[in-house]
Amino acid sequence: MNQARRALAFALLACAATPSRAADEQAALERREVVVDARIDPALGRGTVRAAIRIDSAPDRVYAAMTNCDVALRFVPHLRECVVHERDPQGRWEVISHVSDVGWFMPTSRYTFRAAYDPPRSIEFSHVAGDFRENEGRWELIPLDDGRATIVTYSVRVVPDIPVPQWAVRMILKRELPKLLQALRDHCERSSP
């Protein structure tokens, strides 16, 4: 097993309940499916989500699309505004605001976060202000096929500032999160040479 596949297996196993579940998730990624695992606590109004997708594009291209507001506005579903407020001169972090409008069933969300960059391997983000009490997570990019493909993993812990109905949370997790990851894949694969 090459180093990237071992890293992927380890990443999936670390989040999955069992080795067989990690193997199932890896097989799903090979079939180009989106893997989503969500743990929602309705009593406390918080959740932890982990998701992954395979993108047939180099990690540096995927990373570039994910870290550019102008590009993100072209492919991220429901993203209406993306503004960089502060930027480290060495490019190690940015403070960014997003405005997202999921639709009639959810209010428009406005939030600011700090993104810490480790190109082209990871992006960590943490809540600064806005419509969440907590919004912390990490994107990881794992190279595959000698750097010609990427597994993107996403994990987030989120606590909204307002109560969110469970049916809306389920809809976002089952439909909107996979739609976001598929849009990232479509954009990166279209723009690859």
HUPE-V639973 format. One record per residue. N is the residue number from 1. RES is the residue in one small letter. NEAR is the number of other ideal C-beta (glycine too) atoms within 8 Angstrom. Layout:
n: (N | N)
res: (RES | RES)
near: (NEAR | NEAR)
This chain:
n: (1 | 2 | 3 | 4 | 5 | 6 | 7 | 8 | 9 | 10 | 11 | 12 | 13 | 14 | 15 | 16 | 17 | 18 | 19 | 20 | 21 | 22 | 23 | 24 | 25 | 26 | 27 | 28 | 29 | 30 | 31 | 32 | 33 | 34 | 35 | 36 | 37 | 38 | 39 | 40 | 41 | 42 | 43 | 44 | 45 | 46 | 47 | 48 | 49 | 50 | 51 | 52 | 53 | 54 | 55 | 56 | 57 | 58 | 59 | 60 | 61 | 62 | 63 | 64 | 65 | 66 | 67 | 68 | 69 | 70 | 71 | 72 | 73 | 74 | 75 | 76 | 77 | 78 | 79 | 80 | 81 | 82 | 83 | 84 | 85 | 86 | 87 | 88 | 89 | 90 | 91 | 92 | 93 | 94 | 95 | 96 | 97 | 98 | 99 | 100 | 101 | 102 | 103 | 104 | 105 | 106 | 107 | 108 | 109 | 110 | 111 | 112 | 113 | 114 | 115 | 116 | 117 | 118 | 119 | 120 | 121 | 122 | 123 | 124 | 125 | 126 | 127 | 128 | 129 | 130 | 131 | 132 | 133 | 134 | 135 | 136 | 137 | 138 | 139 | 140 | 141 | 142 | 143 | 144 | 145 | 146 | 147 | 148 | 149 | 150 | 151 | 152 | 153 | 154 | 155 | 156 | 157 | 158 | 159 | 160 | 161 | 162 | 163 | 164 | 165 | 166 | 167 | 168 | 169 | 170 | 171 | 172 | 173 | 174 | 175 | 176 | 177 | 178 | 179 | 180 | 181 | 182 | 183 | 184 | 185 | 186 | 187 | 188 | 189 | 190 | 191 | 192 | 193)
res: (m | n | q | a | r | r | a | l | a | f | a | l | l | a | c | a | a | t | p | s | r | a | a | d | e | q | a | a | l | e | r | r | e | v | v | v | d | a | r | i | d | p | a | l | g | r | g | t | v | r | a | a | i | r | i | d | s | a | p | d | r | v | y | a | a | m | t | n | c | d | v | a | l | r | f | v | p | h | l | r | e | c | v | v | h | e | r | d | p | q | g | r | w | e | v | i | s | h | v | s | d | v | g | w | f | m | p | t | s | r | y | t | f | r | a | a | y | d | p | p | r | s | i | e | f | s | h | v | a | g | d | f | r | e | n | e | g | r | w | e | l | i | p | l | d | d | g | r | a | t | i | v | t | y | s | v | r | v | v | p | d | i | p | v | p | q | w | a | v | r | m | i | l | k | r | e | l | p | k | l | l | q | a | l | r | d | h | c | e | r | s | s | p)
near: (4 | 5 | 5 | 9 | 9 | 9 | 9 | 13 | 11 | 8 | 12 | 12 | 9 | 6 | 8 | 11 | 3 | 6 | 7 | 6 | 9 | 12 | 8 | 8 | 12 | 11 | 8 | 9 | 14 | 7 | 6 | 6 | 6 | 10 | 10 | 11 | 9 | 9 | 7 | 9 | 8 | 6 | 4 | 6 | 9 | 10 | 10 | 10 | 14 | 11 | 14 | 13 | 14 | 13 | 13 | 8 | 13 | 11 | 12 | 8 | 11 | 16 | 12 | 10 | 14 | 10 | 10 | 8 | 9 | 7 | 10 | 12 | 10 | 7 | 10 | 11 | 7 | 9 | 11 | 7 | 8 | 12 | 7 | 9 | 8 | 6 | 8 | 8 | 4 | 4 | 7 | 6 | 9 | 12 | 13 | 13 | 12 | 12 | 10 | 9 | 8 | 9 | 6 | 3 | 6 | 10 | 5 | 8 | 13 | 9 | 13 | 12 | 12 | 10 | 12 | 10 | 11 | 7 | 8 | 8 | 7 | 9 | 12 | 10 | 12 | 9 | 12 | 9 | 5 | 12 | 9 | 12 | 6 | 9 | 14 | 9 | 11 | 10 | 12 | 9 | 13 | 13 | 11 | 12 | 6 | 4 | 8 | 8 | 12 | 14 | 14 | 15 | 11 | 13 | 11 | 10 | 11 | 13 | 11 | 10 | 7 | 6 | 5 | 9 | 6 | 8 | 6 | 10 | 11 | 8 | 10 | 11 | 12 | 8 | 8 | 11 | 14 | 11 | 9 | 10 | 13 | 10 | 11 | 16 | 13 | 9 | 12 | 14 | 10 | 6 | 8 | 9 | 1)
